[in-house]
Structure formats: structure tokens, C-alpha cells
């Protein structure tokens, strides 16, 4: 059997998330931005607020901001480090 020099094979590149420093596997969706899935979700939501925040209702804005907090908290709970967030036990 041939030995692959690519850990985990195709699409399995591992890198550190730029936001929470967690070791993360490239799923194909988040590899380009070098973010873990949670931070990727958070940053996409933040971008949406930056781009379309003016068109959002206060409820939508609050919902999106809560979603960002939840995603960052999830990343921290899974071992990431983000300033302002503490790992919480469930
Ligand atoms: Zn992350």
C-alpha cells in the first residue's frame, strides 16, 4: 500500500484556527480562511452584519449577534482560546 505524505489524505490538511488557535481539519469549506467551523460561522455572521446590518431589524441583529457569541463559545468549549470567553462545562 502506498504511504500518503498527506496526513489524513485529500482534504485532511490540518491547520490552526486563526481566531481560537484550535487545531482544525480542512473540511473543504473552511480551509481557505484557516478558521475552524465555529469561528468561520461567527466571522461569516459578522460579515453579514457589517454588510447588511443596516437592513436588519433589531430582532435580526440581536439574533445574529447572539449567534456569533454562541459560535465563539462553542469554539472555546471545544478547546479554543478566544479573549473574553471562558470554557463552560455543560
Ligand atoms: Zn476557531
PDB file of the backbone (N, CA, C, O) and the ligand in Angstrom, with CONECT records:
HET     ZN  A 101       1
ATOM      1  N   UNK A   1       0.841  -1.196   0.000  1.00  0.00           N
ATOM      2  CA  UNK A   1       0.000   0.000   0.000  1.00  0.00           C
ATOM      3  C   UNK A   1       0.881   1.253   0.000  1.00  0.00           C
ATOM      4  O   UNK A   1       1.832   1.342   0.776  1.00  0.00           O
ATOM      5  N   UNK A   2       0.578   2.180  -0.833  1.00  0.00           N
ATOM      6  CA  UNK A   2       1.362   3.415  -0.897  1.00  0.00           C
ATOM      7  C   UNK A   2       1.143   4.249   0.363  1.00  0.00           C
ATOM      8  O   UNK A   2       0.034   4.338   0.890  1.00  0.00           O
ATOM      9  N   UNK A   3       2.205   4.839   0.815  1.00  0.00           N
ATOM     10  CA  UNK A   3       2.101   5.691   2.003  1.00  0.00           C
ATOM     11  C   UNK A   3       1.870   7.136   1.560  1.00  0.00           C
ATOM     12  O   UNK A   3       2.687   7.723   0.851  1.00  0.00           O
ATOM     13  N   UNK A   4       0.766   7.680   1.986  1.00  0.00           N
ATOM     14  CA  UNK A   4       0.481   9.065   1.628  1.00  0.00           C
ATOM     15  C   UNK A   4       1.271  10.009   2.513  1.00  0.00           C
ATOM     16  O   UNK A   4       1.346   9.816   3.726  1.00  0.00           O
ATOM     17  N   UNK A   5       1.857  11.026   1.911  1.00  0.00           N
ATOM     18  CA  UNK A   5       2.553  12.010   2.734  1.00  0.00           C
ATOM     19  C   UNK A   5       1.602  13.107   3.197  1.00  0.00           C
ATOM     20  O   UNK A   5       1.986  14.002   3.949  1.00  0.00           O
ATOM     21  N   UNK A   6       0.377  13.026   2.744  1.00  0.00           N
ATOM     22  CA  UNK A   6      -0.613  13.993   3.197  1.00  0.00           C
ATOM     23  C   UNK A   6      -1.387  13.399   4.360  1.00  0.00           C
ATOM     24  O   UNK A   6      -2.119  12.424   4.194  1.00  0.00           O
ATOM     25  N   UNK A   7      -1.226  13.977   5.515  1.00  0.00           N
ATOM     26  CA  UNK A   7      -1.910  13.468   6.697  1.00  0.00           C
ATOM     27  C   UNK A   7      -3.415  13.453   6.468  1.00  0.00           C
ATOM     28  O   UNK A   7      -4.014  14.480   6.146  1.00  0.00           O
ATOM     29  N   UNK A   8      -4.011  12.299   6.635  1.00  0.00           N
ATOM     30  CA  UNK A   8      -5.458  12.222   6.517  1.00  0.00           C
ATOM     31  C   UNK A   8      -5.956  12.192   5.091  1.00  0.00           C
ATOM     32  O   UNK A   8      -7.161  12.101   4.857  1.00  0.00           O
ATOM     33  N   UNK A   9      -5.045  12.268   4.128  1.00  0.00           N
ATOM     34  CA  UNK A   9      -5.469  12.177   2.750  1.00  0.00           C
ATOM     35  C   UNK A   9      -6.091  13.449   2.233  1.00  0.00           C
ATOM     36  O   UNK A   9      -5.955  14.507   2.847  1.00  0.00           O
ATOM     37  N   UNK A  10      -6.768  13.358   1.115  1.00  0.00           N
ATOM     38  CA  UNK A  10      -7.309  14.537   0.447  1.00  0.00           C
ATOM     39  C   UNK A  10      -8.269  15.311   1.351  1.00  0.00           C
ATOM     40  O   UNK A  10      -9.158  14.727   1.971  1.00  0.00           O
ATOM     41  N   UNK A  11      -8.084  16.600   1.417  1.00  0.00           N
ATOM     42  CA  UNK A  11      -8.980  17.444   2.197  1.00  0.00           C
ATOM     43  C   UNK A  11      -8.721  17.371   3.683  1.00  0.00           C
ATOM     44  O   UNK A  11      -9.470  17.948   4.471  1.00  0.00           O
ATOM     45  N   UNK A  12      -7.668  16.669   4.080  1.00  0.00           N
ATOM     46  CA  UNK A  12      -7.456  16.485   5.507  1.00  0.00           C
ATOM     47  C   UNK A  12      -6.362  17.354   6.094  1.00  0.00           C
ATOM     48  O   UNK A  12      -5.853  17.075   7.180  1.00  0.00           O
ATOM     49  N   UNK A  13      -6.001  18.402   5.382  1.00  0.00           N
ATOM     50  CA  UNK A  13      -4.948  19.274   5.894  1.00  0.00           C
ATOM     51  C   UNK A  13      -5.346  19.834   7.260  1.00  0.00           C
ATOM     52  O   UNK A  13      -6.493  20.217   7.488  1.00  0.00           O
ATOM     53  N   UNK A  14      -4.373  19.868   8.147  1.00  0.00           N
ATOM     54  CA  UNK A  14      -4.642  20.382   9.488  1.00  0.00           C
ATOM     55  C   UNK A  14      -3.932  21.716   9.662  1.00  0.00           C
ATOM     56  O   UNK A  14      -2.775  21.871   9.271  1.00  0.00           O
ATOM     57  N   UNK A  15      -4.619  22.658  10.240  1.00  0.00           N
ATOM     58  CA  UNK A  15      -4.036  23.972  10.482  1.00  0.00           C
ATOM     59  C   UNK A  15      -4.607  24.506  11.781  1.00  0.00           C
ATOM     60  O   UNK A  15      -5.543  23.940  12.346  1.00  0.00           O
ATOM     61  N   UNK A  16      -4.030  25.603  12.245  1.00  0.00           N
ATOM     62  CA  UNK A  16      -4.551  26.241  13.450  1.00  0.00           C
ATOM     63  C   UNK A  16      -5.543  27.320  13.058  1.00  0.00           C
ATOM     64  O   UNK A  16      -5.294  28.135  12.169  1.00  0.00           O
ATOM     65  N   UNK A  17      -6.673  27.302  13.747  1.00  0.00           N
ATOM     66  CA  UNK A  17      -7.668  28.345  13.507  1.00  0.00           C
ATOM     67  C   UNK A  17      -7.049  29.699  13.834  1.00  0.00           C
ATOM     68  O   UNK A  17      -6.382  29.851  14.857  1.00  0.00           O
ATOM     69  N   UNK A  18      -7.272  30.681  12.965  1.00  0.00           N
ATOM     70  CA  UNK A  18      -6.666  31.996  13.164  1.00  0.00           C
ATOM     71  C   UNK A  18      -7.298  32.748  14.330  1.00  0.00           C
ATOM     72  O   UNK A  18      -6.701  33.681  14.868  1.00  0.00           O
ATOM     73  N   UNK A  19      -8.497  32.347  14.717  1.00  0.00           N
ATOM     74  CA  UNK A  19      -9.174  33.069  15.799  1.00  0.00           C
ATOM     75  C   UNK A  19      -8.958  32.383  17.143  1.00  0.00           C
ATOM     76  O   UNK A  19      -8.542  33.029  18.105  1.00  0.00           O
ATOM     77  N   UNK A  20      -9.236  31.070  17.223  1.00  0.00           N
ATOM     78  CA  UNK A  20      -9.196  30.427  18.540  1.00  0.00           C
ATOM     79  C   UNK A  20      -7.980  29.514  18.718  1.00  0.00           C
ATOM     80  O   UNK A  20      -7.828  28.888  19.767  1.00  0.00           O
ATOM     81  N   UNK A  21      -7.111  29.433  17.702  1.00  0.00           N
ATOM     82  CA  UNK A  21      -5.875  28.641  17.793  1.00  0.00           C
ATOM     83  C   UNK A  21      -6.092  27.144  17.908  1.00  0.00           C
ATOM     84  O   UNK A  21      -5.157  26.400  18.205  1.00  0.00           O
ATOM     85  N   UNK A  22      -7.317  26.697  17.676  1.00  0.00           N
ATOM     86  CA  UNK A  22      -7.582  25.273  17.766  1.00  0.00           C
ATOM     87  C   UNK A  22      -7.036  24.576  16.523  1.00  0.00           C
ATOM     88  O   UNK A  22      -7.124  25.117  15.421  1.00  0.00           O
ATOM     89  N   UNK A  23      -6.478  23.389  16.692  1.00  0.00           N
ATOM     90  CA  UNK A  23      -6.103  22.599  15.529  1.00  0.00           C
ATOM     91  C   UNK A  23      -7.361  22.160  14.823  1.00  0.00           C
ATOM     92  O   UNK A  23      -8.269  21.602  15.439  1.00  0.00           O
ATOM     93  N   UNK A  24      -7.414  22.407  13.550  1.00  0.00           N
ATOM     94  CA  UNK A  24      -8.641  22.203  12.798  1.00  0.00           C
ATOM     95  C   UNK A  24      -8.335  21.491  11.496  1.00  0.00           C
ATOM     96  O   UNK A  24      -7.303  21.720  10.866  1.00  0.00           O
ATOM     97  N   UNK A  25      -9.242  20.635  11.112  1.00  0.00           N
ATOM     98  CA  UNK A  25      -9.083  19.906   9.862  1.00  0.00           C
ATOM     99  C   UNK A  25      -9.825  20.640   8.746  1.00  0.00           C
ATOM    100  O   UNK A  25     -10.936  21.135   8.935  1.00  0.00           O
ATOM    101  N   UNK A  26      -9.196  20.695   7.607  1.00  0.00           N
ATOM    102  CA  UNK A  26      -9.805  21.360   6.456  1.00  0.00           C
ATOM    103  C   UNK A  26     -10.980  20.524   5.954  1.00  0.00           C
ATOM    104  O   UNK A  26     -10.792  19.405   5.477  1.00  0.00           O
ATOM    105  N   UNK A  27     -12.188  21.070   6.062  1.00  0.00           N
ATOM    106  CA  UNK A  27     -13.359  20.330   5.620  1.00  0.00           C
ATOM    107  C   UNK A  27     -13.710  20.665   4.175  1.00  0.00           C
ATOM    108  O   UNK A  27     -14.663  20.118   3.620  1.00  0.00           O
ATOM    109  N   UNK A  28     -12.938  21.566   3.567  1.00  0.00           N
ATOM    110  CA  UNK A  28     -13.254  21.986   2.216  1.00  0.00           C
ATOM    111  C   UNK A  28     -13.997  23.304   2.188  1.00  0.00           C
ATOM    112  O   UNK A  28     -13.934  24.048   1.210  1.00  0.00           O
ATOM    113  N   UNK A  29     -14.706  23.586   3.277  1.00  0.00           N
ATOM    114  CA  UNK A  29     -15.447  24.843   3.333  1.00  0.00           C
ATOM    115  C   UNK A  29     -14.669  25.917   4.073  1.00  0.00           C
ATOM    116  O   UNK A  29     -14.754  27.102   3.749  1.00  0.00           O
ATOM    117  N   UNK A  30     -13.914  25.489   5.064  1.00  0.00           N
ATOM    118  CA  UNK A  30     -13.276  26.473   5.927  1.00  0.00           C
ATOM    119  C   UNK A  30     -11.771  26.560   5.725  1.00  0.00           C
ATOM    120  O   UNK A  30     -11.128  27.413   6.336  1.00  0.00           O
ATOM    121  N   UNK A  31     -11.188  25.709   4.892  1.00  0.00           N
ATOM    122  CA  UNK A  31      -9.742  25.678   4.750  1.00  0.00           C
ATOM    123  C   UNK A  31      -9.173  26.959   4.166  1.00  0.00           C
ATOM    124  O   UNK A  31      -8.090  27.401   4.549  1.00  0.00           O
ATOM    125  N   UNK A  32      -9.912  27.553   3.234  1.00  0.00           N
ATOM    126  CA  UNK A  32      -9.413  28.747   2.584  1.00  0.00           C
ATOM    127  C   UNK A  32      -9.218  29.902   3.541  1.00  0.00           C
ATOM    128  O   UNK A  32      -8.349  30.749   3.335  1.00  0.00           O
ATOM    129  N   UNK A  33     -10.020  29.937   4.579  1.00  0.00           N
ATOM    130  CA  UNK A  33      -9.938  31.048   5.515  1.00  0.00           C
ATOM    131  C   UNK A  33      -9.166  30.680   6.773  1.00  0.00           C
ATOM    132  O   UNK A  33      -8.948  31.528   7.638  1.00  0.00           O
ATOM    133  N   UNK A  34      -8.748  29.419   6.881  1.00  0.00           N
ATOM    134  CA  UNK A  34      -7.980  28.952   8.039  1.00  0.00           C
ATOM    135  C   UNK A  34      -8.712  29.212   9.351  1.00  0.00           C
ATOM    136  O   UNK A  34      -8.126  29.669  10.332  1.00  0.00           O
ATOM    137  N   UNK A  35      -9.981  28.915   9.340  1.00  0.00           N
ATOM    138  CA  UNK A  35     -10.779  29.050  10.556  1.00  0.00           C
ATOM    139  C   UNK A  35     -11.444  27.720  10.849  1.00  0.00           C
ATOM    140  O   UNK A  35     -11.706  26.934   9.939  1.00  0.00           O
ATOM    141  N   UNK A  36     -11.719  27.467  12.134  1.00  0.00           N
ATOM    142  CA  UNK A  36     -12.474  26.275  12.470  1.00  0.00           C
ATOM    143  C   UNK A  36     -13.942  26.538  12.095  1.00  0.00           C
ATOM    144  O   UNK A  36     -14.324  27.686  11.869  1.00  0.00           O
ATOM    145  N   UNK A  37     -14.763  25.485  12.028  1.00  0.00           N
ATOM    146  CA  UNK A  37     -16.156  25.681  11.596  1.00  0.00           C
ATOM    147  C   UNK A  37     -16.897  26.728  12.433  1.00  0.00           C
ATOM    148  O   UNK A  37     -17.674  27.518  11.898  1.00  0.00           O
ATOM    149  N   UNK A  38     -16.653  26.729  13.750  1.00  0.00           N
ATOM    150  CA  UNK A  38     -17.372  27.665  14.625  1.00  0.00           C
ATOM    151  C   UNK A  38     -16.952  29.108  14.349  1.00  0.00           C
ATOM    152  O   UNK A  38     -17.794  29.993  14.197  1.00  0.00           O
ATOM    153  N   UNK A  39     -15.634  29.332  14.286  1.00  0.00           N
ATOM    154  CA  UNK A  39     -15.160  30.694  14.036  1.00  0.00           C
ATOM    155  C   UNK A  39     -15.527  31.141  12.629  1.00  0.00           C
ATOM    156  O   UNK A  39     -15.771  32.322  12.382  1.00  0.00           O
ATOM    157  N   UNK A  40     -15.561  30.181  11.711  1.00  0.00           N
ATOM    158  CA  UNK A  40     -15.972  30.500  10.352  1.00  0.00           C
ATOM    159  C   UNK A  40     -17.421  30.998  10.342  1.00  0.00           C
ATOM    160  O   UNK A  40     -17.743  31.998   9.699  1.00  0.00           O
ATOM    161  N   UNK A  41     -18.281  30.286  11.060  1.00  0.00           N
ATOM    162  CA  UNK A  41     -19.687  30.701  11.177  1.00  0.00           C
ATOM    163  C   UNK A  41     -19.778  32.092  11.801  1.00  0.00           C
ATOM    164  O   UNK A  41     -20.519  32.956  11.333  1.00  0.00           O
ATOM    165  N   UNK A  42     -19.000  32.284  12.877  1.00  0.00           N
ATOM    166  CA  UNK A  42     -19.035  33.568  13.578  1.00  0.00           C
ATOM    167  C   UNK A  42     -18.577  34.690  12.661  1.00  0.00           C
ATOM    168  O   UNK A  42     -19.187  35.758  12.627  1.00  0.00           O
ATOM    169  N   UNK A  43     -17.499  34.449  11.914  1.00  0.00           N
ATOM    170  CA  UNK A  43     -16.969  35.529  11.084  1.00  0.00           C
ATOM    171  C   UNK A  43     -17.872  35.793   9.883  1.00  0.00           C
ATOM    172  O   UNK A  43     -17.979  36.932   9.428  1.00  0.00           O
ATOM    173  N   UNK A  44     -18.526  34.744   9.363  1.00  0.00           N
ATOM    174  CA  UNK A  44     -19.465  34.969   8.257  1.00  0.00           C
ATOM    175  C   UNK A  44     -20.670  35.777   8.727  1.00  0.00           C
ATOM    176  O   UNK A  44     -21.179  36.639   8.011  1.00  0.00           O
ATOM    177  N   UNK A  45     -21.117  35.477   9.958  1.00  0.00           N
ATOM    178  CA  UNK A  45     -22.246  36.220  10.507  1.00  0.00           C
ATOM    179  C   UNK A  45     -21.850  37.674  10.762  1.00  0.00           C
ATOM    180  O   UNK A  45     -22.631  38.598  10.535  1.00  0.00           O
ATOM    181  N   UNK A  46     -20.608  37.852  11.243  1.00  0.00           N
ATOM    182  CA  UNK A  46     -20.126  39.212  11.485  1.00  0.00           C
ATOM    183  C   UNK A  46     -20.055  39.990  10.172  1.00  0.00           C
ATOM    184  O   UNK A  46     -20.420  41.164  10.108  1.00  0.00           O
ATOM    185  N   UNK A  47     -19.577  39.313   9.130  1.00  0.00           N
ATOM    186  CA  UNK A  47     -19.530  39.964   7.817  1.00  0.00           C
ATOM    187  C   UNK A  47     -20.916  40.366   7.348  1.00  0.00           C
ATOM    188  O   UNK A  47     -21.112  41.441   6.780  1.00  0.00           O
ATOM    189  N   UNK A  48     -21.876  39.479   7.598  1.00  0.00           N
ATOM    190  CA  UNK A  48     -23.249  39.763   7.189  1.00  0.00           C
ATOM    191  C   UNK A  48     -23.776  41.003   7.910  1.00  0.00           C
ATOM    192  O   UNK A  48     -24.465  41.834   7.320  1.00  0.00           O
ATOM    193  N   UNK A  49     -23.437  41.111   9.198  1.00  0.00           N
ATOM    194  CA  UNK A  49     -23.869  42.289   9.950  1.00  0.00           C
ATOM    195  C   UNK A  49     -23.189  43.534   9.384  1.00  0.00           C
ATOM    196  O   UNK A  49     -23.824  44.576   9.222  1.00  0.00           O
ATOM    197  N   UNK A  50     -21.903  43.420   9.086  1.00  0.00           N
ATOM    198  CA  UNK A  50     -21.181  44.567   8.530  1.00  0.00           C
ATOM    199  C   UNK A  50     -21.772  44.999   7.194  1.00  0.00           C
ATOM    200  O   UNK A  50     -21.888  46.189   6.903  1.00  0.00           O
ATOM    201  N   UNK A  51     -22.144  44.000   6.382  1.00  0.00           N
ATOM    202  CA  UNK A  51     -22.628  44.311   5.036  1.00  0.00           C
ATOM    203  C   UNK A  51     -24.099  44.686   5.008  1.00  0.00           C
ATOM    204  O   UNK A  51     -24.502  45.592   4.279  1.00  0.00           O
ATOM    205  N   UNK A  52     -24.897  43.990   5.800  1.00  0.00           N
ATOM    206  CA  UNK A  52     -26.346  44.149   5.705  1.00  0.00           C
ATOM    207  C   UNK A  52     -26.998  44.589   7.011  1.00  0.00           C
ATOM    208  O   UNK A  52     -28.224  44.633   7.116  1.00  0.00           O
ATOM    209  N   UNK A  53     -26.179  44.912   8.001  1.00  0.00           N
ATOM    210  CA  UNK A  53     -26.718  45.282   9.304  1.00  0.00           C
ATOM    211  C   UNK A  53     -27.747  46.397   9.238  1.00  0.00           C
ATOM    212  O   UNK A  53     -28.718  46.409   9.995  1.00  0.00           O
ATOM    213  N   UNK A  54     -27.521  47.345   8.313  1.00  0.00           N
ATOM    214  CA  UNK A  54     -28.446  48.470   8.185  1.00  0.00           C
ATOM    215  C   UNK A  54     -29.831  48.024   7.762  1.00  0.00           C
ATOM    216  O   UNK A  54     -30.825  48.683   8.065  1.00  0.00           O
ATOM    217  N   UNK A  55     -29.895  46.890   7.053  1.00  0.00           N
ATOM    218  CA  UNK A  55     -31.183  46.413   6.548  1.00  0.00           C
ATOM    219  C   UNK A  55     -31.843  45.430   7.506  1.00  0.00           C
ATOM    220  O   UNK A  55     -32.968  44.989   7.273  1.00  0.00           O
ATOM    221  N   UNK A  56     -31.138  45.086   8.591  1.00  0.00           N
ATOM    222  CA  UNK A  56     -31.697  44.106   9.525  1.00  0.00           C
ATOM    223  C   UNK A  56     -32.583  44.797  10.554  1.00  0.00           C
ATOM    224  O   UNK A  56     -32.333  45.937  10.947  1.00  0.00           O
ATOM    225  N   UNK A  57     -33.610  44.092  10.976  1.00  0.00           N
ATOM    226  CA  UNK A  57     -34.424  44.590  12.073  1.00  0.00           C
ATOM    227  C   UNK A  57     -33.631  44.413  13.366  1.00  0.00           C
ATOM    228  O   UNK A  57     -32.706  43.602  13.415  1.00  0.00           O
ATOM    229  N   UNK A  58     -33.981  45.161  14.410  1.00  0.00           N
ATOM    230  CA  UNK A  58     -33.281  44.985  15.695  1.00  0.00           C
ATOM    231  C   UNK A  58     -33.308  43.538  16.161  1.00  0.00           C
ATOM    232  O   UNK A  58     -32.351  43.061  16.772  1.00  0.00           O
ATOM    233  N   UNK A  59     -34.405  42.836  15.874  1.00  0.00           N
ATOM    234  CA  UNK A  59     -34.514  41.438  16.284  1.00  0.00           C
ATOM    235  C   UNK A  59     -33.501  40.577  15.527  1.00  0.00           C
ATOM    236  O   UNK A  59     -32.831  39.727  16.114  1.00  0.00           O
ATOM    237  N   UNK A  60     -33.400  40.812  14.210  1.00  0.00           N
ATOM    238  CA  UNK A  60     -32.449  40.044  13.402  1.00  0.00           C
ATOM    239  C   UNK A  60     -31.022  40.315  13.854  1.00  0.00           C
ATOM    240  O   UNK A  60     -30.196  39.407  13.947  1.00  0.00           O
ATOM    241  N   UNK A  61     -30.752  41.585  14.133  1.00  0.00           N
ATOM    242  CA  UNK A  61     -29.427  41.975  14.586  1.00  0.00           C
ATOM    243  C   UNK A  61     -29.074  41.282  15.896  1.00  0.00           C
ATOM    244  O   UNK A  61     -27.980  40.740  16.057  1.00  0.00           O
ATOM    245  N   UNK A  62     -30.016  41.312  16.821  1.00  0.00           N
ATOM    246  CA  UNK A  62     -29.790  40.678  18.127  1.00  0.00           C
ATOM    247  C   UNK A  62     -29.595  39.177  17.955  1.00  0.00           C
ATOM    248  O   UNK A  62     -28.740  38.573  18.603  1.00  0.00           O
ATOM    249  N   UNK A  63     -30.397  38.582  17.073  1.00  0.00           N
ATOM    250  CA  UNK A  63     -30.294  37.154  16.811  1.00  0.00           C
ATOM    251  C   UNK A  63     -28.908  36.813  16.255  1.00  0.00           C
ATOM    252  O   UNK A  63     -28.276  35.854  16.698  1.00  0.00           O
ATOM    253  N   UNK A  64     -28.444  37.599  15.289  1.00  0.00           N
ATOM    254  CA  UNK A  64     -27.143  37.336  14.674  1.00  0.00           C
ATOM    255  C   UNK A  64     -26.008  37.538  15.664  1.00  0.00           C
ATOM    256  O   UNK A  64     -25.041  36.777  15.679  1.00  0.00           O
ATOM    257  N   UNK A  65     -26.132  38.577  16.498  1.00  0.00           N
ATOM    258  CA  UNK A  65     -25.079  38.818  17.472  1.00  0.00           C
ATOM    259  C   UNK A  65     -25.031  37.697  18.513  1.00  0.00           C
ATOM    260  O   UNK A  65     -23.956  37.294  18.957  1.00  0.00           O
ATOM    261  N   UNK A  66     -26.202  37.207  18.892  1.00  0.00           N
ATOM    262  CA  UNK A  66     -26.260  36.086  19.829  1.00  0.00           C
ATOM    263  C   UNK A  66     -25.647  34.839  19.204  1.00  0.00           C
ATOM    264  O   UNK A  66     -25.002  34.040  19.883  1.00  0.00           O
ATOM    265  N   UNK A  67     -25.860  34.685  17.888  1.00  0.00           N
ATOM    266  CA  UNK A  67     -25.313  33.535  17.171  1.00  0.00           C
ATOM    267  C   UNK A  67     -23.786  33.584  17.169  1.00  0.00           C
ATOM    268  O   UNK A  67     -23.129  32.558  17.350  1.00  0.00           O
ATOM    269  N   UNK A  68     -23.221  34.777  16.964  1.00  0.00           N
ATOM    270  CA  UNK A  68     -21.763  34.933  16.982  1.00  0.00           C
ATOM    271  C   UNK A  68     -21.221  34.530  18.350  1.00  0.00           C
ATOM    272  O   UNK A  68     -20.237  33.797  18.446  1.00  0.00           O
ATOM    273  N   UNK A  69     -21.872  35.017  19.408  1.00  0.00           N
ATOM    274  CA  UNK A  69     -21.434  34.690  20.763  1.00  0.00           C
ATOM    275  C   UNK A  69     -21.497  33.185  20.990  1.00  0.00           C
ATOM    276  O   UNK A  69     -20.592  32.595  21.581  1.00  0.00           O
ATOM    277  N   UNK A  70     -22.586  32.568  20.510  1.00  0.00           N
ATOM    278  CA  UNK A  70     -22.753  31.124  20.690  1.00  0.00           C
ATOM    279  C   UNK A  70     -21.654  30.356  19.963  1.00  0.00           C
ATOM    280  O   UNK A  70     -21.088  29.411  20.512  1.00  0.00           O
ATOM    281  N   UNK A  71     -21.348  30.762  18.723  1.00  0.00           N
ATOM    282  CA  UNK A  71     -20.321  30.067  17.941  1.00  0.00           C
ATOM    283  C   UNK A  71     -18.950  30.212  18.606  1.00  0.00           C
ATOM    284  O   UNK A  71     -18.187  29.248  18.677  1.00  0.00           O
ATOM    285  N   UNK A  72     -18.639  31.425  19.096  1.00  0.00           N
ATOM    286  CA  UNK A  72     -17.356  31.631  19.780  1.00  0.00           C
ATOM    287  C   UNK A  72     -17.309  30.787  21.045  1.00  0.00           C
ATOM    288  O   UNK A  72     -16.282  30.186  21.361  1.00  0.00           O
ATOM    289  N   UNK A  73     -18.422  30.743  21.766  1.00  0.00           N
ATOM    290  CA  UNK A  73     -18.474  29.946  22.988  1.00  0.00           C
ATOM    291  C   UNK A  73     -18.287  28.460  22.665  1.00  0.00           C
ATOM    292  O   UNK A  73     -17.598  27.745  23.392  1.00  0.00           O
ATOM    293  N   UNK A  74     -18.900  28.004  21.579  1.00  0.00           N
ATOM    294  CA  UNK A  74     -18.741  26.607  21.162  1.00  0.00           C
ATOM    295  C   UNK A  74     -17.277  26.304  20.863  1.00  0.00           C
ATOM    296  O   UNK A  74     -16.756  25.263  21.263  1.00  0.00           O
ATOM    297  N   UNK A  75     -16.616  27.224  20.156  1.00  0.00           N
ATOM    298  CA  UNK A  75     -15.209  27.023  19.807  1.00  0.00           C
ATOM    299  C   UNK A  75     -14.368  26.914  21.077  1.00  0.00           C
ATOM    300  O   UNK A  75     -13.483  26.065  21.172  1.00  0.00           O
ATOM    301  N   UNK A  76     -14.650  27.778  22.050  1.00  0.00           N
ATOM    302  CA  UNK A  76     -13.904  27.756  23.311  1.00  0.00           C
ATOM    303  C   UNK A  76     -14.196  26.467  24.079  1.00  0.00           C
ATOM    304  O   UNK A  76     -13.294  25.865  24.662  1.00  0.00           O
ATOM    305  N   UNK A  77     -15.460  26.049  24.075  1.00  0.00           N
ATOM    306  CA  UNK A  77     -15.824  24.810  24.770  1.00  0.00           C
ATOM    307  C   UNK A  77     -15.117  23.605  24.164  1.00  0.00           C
ATOM    308  O   UNK A  77     -14.880  22.610  24.850  1.00  0.00           O
ATOM    309  N   UNK A  78     -14.778  23.692  22.877  1.00  0.00           N
ATOM    310  CA  UNK A  78     -14.115  22.577  22.204  1.00  0.00           C
ATOM    311  C   UNK A  78     -12.605  22.683  22.284  1.00  0.00           C
ATOM    312  O   UNK A  78     -11.889  21.907  21.651  1.00  0.00           O
ATOM    313  N   UNK A  79     -12.113  23.649  23.066  1.00  0.00           N
ATOM    314  CA  UNK A  79     -10.677  23.724  23.284  1.00  0.00           C
ATOM    315  C   UNK A  79     -10.012  24.956  22.706  1.00  0.00           C
ATOM    316  O   UNK A  79      -8.798  25.123  22.824  1.00  0.00           O
ATOM    317  N   UNK A  80     -10.795  25.816  22.083  1.00  0.00           N
ATOM    318  CA  UNK A  80     -10.213  27.032  21.524  1.00  0.00           C
ATOM    319  C   UNK A  80      -9.976  28.085  22.591  1.00  0.00           C
ATOM    320  O   UNK A  80     -10.461  27.976  23.717  1.00  0.00           O
ATOM    321  N   UNK A  81      -9.217  29.109  22.213  1.00  0.00           N
ATOM    322  CA  UNK A  81      -8.950  30.214  23.125  1.00  0.00           C
ATOM    323  C   UNK A  81      -9.342  31.514  22.430  1.00  0.00           C
ATOM    324  O   UNK A  81      -8.752  31.888  21.416  1.00  0.00           O
ATOM    325  N   UNK A  82     -10.333  32.193  22.979  1.00  0.00           N
ATOM    326  CA  UNK A  82     -10.755  33.484  22.441  1.00  0.00           C
ATOM    327  C   UNK A  82     -10.864  34.443  23.621  1.00  0.00           C
ATOM    328  O   UNK A  82     -11.535  34.136  24.607  1.00  0.00           O
ATOM    329  N   UNK A  83     -10.217  35.589  23.532  1.00  0.00           N
ATOM    330  CA  UNK A  83     -10.249  36.516  24.658  1.00  0.00           C
ATOM    331  C   UNK A  83     -11.693  36.956  24.910  1.00  0.00           C
ATOM    332  O   UNK A  83     -12.443  37.256  23.981  1.00  0.00           O
ATOM    333  N   UNK A  84     -12.052  36.985  26.172  1.00  0.00           N
ATOM    334  CA  UNK A  84     -13.412  37.371  26.527  1.00  0.00           C
ATOM    335  C   UNK A  84     -14.332  36.185  26.731  1.00  0.00           C
ATOM    336  O   UNK A  84     -15.448  36.337  27.227  1.00  0.00           O
ATOM    337  N   UNK A  85     -13.860  34.979  26.345  1.00  0.00           N
ATOM    338  CA  UNK A  85     -14.695  33.780  26.500  1.00  0.00           C
ATOM    339  C   UNK A  85     -14.016  32.788  27.445  1.00  0.00           C
ATOM    340  O   UNK A  85     -12.798  32.616  27.416  1.00  0.00           O
ATOM    341  N   UNK A  86     -14.818  32.148  28.270  1.00  0.00           N
ATOM    342  CA  UNK A  86     -14.302  31.115  29.163  1.00  0.00           C
ATOM    343  C   UNK A  86     -14.999  29.800  28.847  1.00  0.00           C
ATOM    344  O   UNK A  86     -16.190  29.759  28.537  1.00  0.00           O
ATOM    345  N   UNK A  87     -14.225  28.732  28.935  1.00  0.00           N
ATOM    346  CA  UNK A  87     -14.798  27.417  28.702  1.00  0.00           C
ATOM    347  C   UNK A  87     -15.860  27.144  29.766  1.00  0.00           C
ATOM    348  O   UNK A  87     -15.616  27.329  30.958  1.00  0.00           O
ATOM    349  N   UNK A  88     -17.013  26.713  29.336  1.00  0.00           N
ATOM    350  CA  UNK A  88     -18.076  26.420  30.286  1.00  0.00           C
ATOM    351  C   UNK A  88     -18.379  24.931  30.265  1.00  0.00           C
ATOM    352  O   UNK A  88     -18.356  24.297  29.210  1.00  0.00           O
ATOM    353  N   UNK A  89     -18.661  24.383  31.434  1.00  0.00           N
ATOM    354  CA  UNK A  89     -18.998  22.965  31.498  1.00  0.00           C
ATOM    355  C   UNK A  89     -20.496  22.813  31.339  1.00  0.00           C
ATOM    356  O   UNK A  89     -21.278  23.607  31.862  1.00  0.00           O
ATOM    357  N   UNK A  90     -20.881  21.774  30.604  1.00  0.00           N
ATOM    358  CA  UNK A  90     -22.311  21.592  30.351  1.00  0.00           C
ATOM    359  C   UNK A  90     -22.890  20.525  31.263  1.00  0.00           C
ATOM    360  O   UNK A  90     -24.084  20.235  31.194  1.00  0.00           O
TER     361      UNK A  90
HETATM  362 ZN    ZN A 101     -11.708  28.773  15.776  1.00  0.00          ZN
END
